[in-house]
Amino acid sequence: MISKTFTILNPTGFHVRPTKTFVQTASTFPCKITVLNKGKKVNGKSSLSMLTLGIAVNEEVTLEIDGEQEEQALEALGKLLTDIHE
């Protein structure tokens, strides 16, 4: 298992569109993806679960990834969390 913390840079936070992109990308990996924010821990492959976090700009989000292709998943998903263009 690997984990890393990222800071959300999108000025509007992690709303529906970036969440959809994140979940679609996460679902392409065979590993387990968990997202932690403000003491909550959710499945990173579930849009509804991700939206319940209410992730805002400048908040820290930790990804925990376990299984096959975990490094590739961490790199791809980390880029999405720090993307400021969505």
C-alpha positions in Angstrom: 0.0 0.0 0.0 1.1 3.5 -0.8 -0.3 6.9 0.2 0.3 10.5 -0.5 -1.3 13.8 0.5 -2.2 16.4 -2.2 -3.6 19.9 -1.9 -6.6 20.8 -4.0 -5.7 23.8 -6.3 -8.9 24.1 -8.3 -10.5 27.5 -7.2 -14.0 25.9 -7.1 -12.8 22.8 -5.2 -13.5 19.2 -6.2 -17.1 19.5 -7.6 -19.1 17.3 -9.9 -17.0 17.5 -13.1 -13.6 16.8 -11.6 -15.1 14.1 -9.4 -16.5 12.4 -12.4 -13.1 12.5 -14.2 -11.4 11.2 -11.0 -13.8 8.3 -10.6 -13.6 7.3 -14.2 -9.8 7.3 -14.1 -9.7 5.5 -10.7 -12.0 2.8 -12.2 -9.4 2.0 -14.8 -7.0 0.7 -12.2 -7.4 -2.8 -10.6 -6.3 -1.6 -7.2 -8.3 -0.4 -4.2 -8.4 3.4 -4.0 -9.4 5.2 -0.7 -9.7 9.0 -0.4 -9.3 10.7 3.0 -10.4 14.2 3.8 -11.5 15.9 7.1 -11.5 12.6 9.0 -13.7 10.9 6.4 -12.5 7.9 4.4 -14.4 6.9 1.1 -14.1 4.7 -1.9 -12.3 6.6 -4.6 -14.2 4.7 -7.3 -17.6 6.0 -6.1 -18.8 9.4 -7.3 -21.4 9.7 -4.6 -18.9 8.9 -1.9 -16.4 11.4 -3.3 -19.0 14.2 -3.5 -19.9 13.6 0.2 -16.4 14.8 1.1 -17.2 18.4 -0.1 -13.6 19.0 -0.9 -12.8 22.7 -1.2 -9.8 24.6 -2.6 -6.6 24.4 -0.5 -7.8 21.4 1.4 -5.5 18.4 1.8 -6.7 15.0 0.5 -4.8 11.8 1.1 -4.9 8.9 -1.4 -4.3 5.4 -0.1 -3.8 2.9 -2.9 -3.4 -0.8 -2.5 -2.9 -3.4 -5.2 -1.7 -3.8 -8.8 -0.6 -0.6 -10.6 -0.7 1.4 -7.4 2.1 3.7 -8.4 0.5 4.4 -11.8 -2.8 5.1 -10.1 -1.2 7.4 -7.5 0.5 9.4 -10.3 -2.6 9.7 -12.5 -5.0 10.5 -9.7 -2.6 13.0 -8.0 -2.5 15.0 -11.2 -6.3 15.2 -11.2 -6.4 16.4 -7.6 -4.0 19.2 -8.3 -5.4 20.2 -11.7 -6.6 23.8 -11.7 -8.3 23.8 -15.1 -11.6 22.0 -14.4 
